[in-house]
């Protein structure tokens, strides 16, 4: 018996341009081909406005702090609230201060005040440090490559996946979303590939739903809090059942787990368990393996509780 612990819609923000190609008549083609106008191409993807510079002045309001940012002769004002995401280039959450060198990202389709100097309400602000770390803020397709297919993400076991509220999300929630990606190294291929240290999903609608949150929490419990008995993975009954909305009543030999019209009677040391008024088998009997925690085969969670 061993216990092992381990330390994981639509492209609404894309503004598509077009390519305009002058069309000459057959006569013009035959006599004035060399005088045709050059084709005009508009940048097809513009998702974020970026603001660069150094914070030179800070004015605090009641709910908004105004940061004056200068880049050479260019001056911009950033409106920062408690909801603005502010990280350094390593993925650490930080507070903006005077002297910080920053890059701010604001959704291009967000309304902007027509005043001077330009004033932005950024969605993400990255503070540059001397520590190693790169940041990519962009839209990523279903295969997790960004808009110009210059960077592809390979999500690893230790990649931290979050939404803007700091809640955990899963790798599937990253597809076709606007992401903030933190990484340190990438391959020299095209596209470059990287296993990021942290990814934040910017889209509010793609932010973690309650169901996704619960699934992520349960997956973490199953991966970190378990025993292996006779080749069967045993996981904590109450901890998982309550996260799934079940009521757990302890008995002298086990527990009764119920929700709605479902009821399971678990007895430690018995492979058969009660399923409403019937009996069902388990490969390994539930057991008291740690403190006051009853552990059940992971199959019970996957086949019945979920």
Secondary structure, DSSP 8 states (H G I E B T S, - for coil): -EEE-------TT-----EE-----HHHHHH-GGG----EE--S---EEEEEEEEEEEEE-SS-EEEEEEETTEEEEEEE-TTSEEEETTS-B----TT-EEEEEEETTS-----SS-EE--SEEEE--SSS-EEEEEEE-TTSBBTTS-EEE---TT-EEEETTS-B--GGGGTTEEEEEEES---SSSSEEE--SEEEE--TTTS--HHHHHHHHHHHHHHHSEEEETTEEEEEHHHHHHHTT-EEEE-SSEEEEEETTEEEEEETT-SEEEETTEEEE-SS--EEEETTEEEEEHHHIIIII-
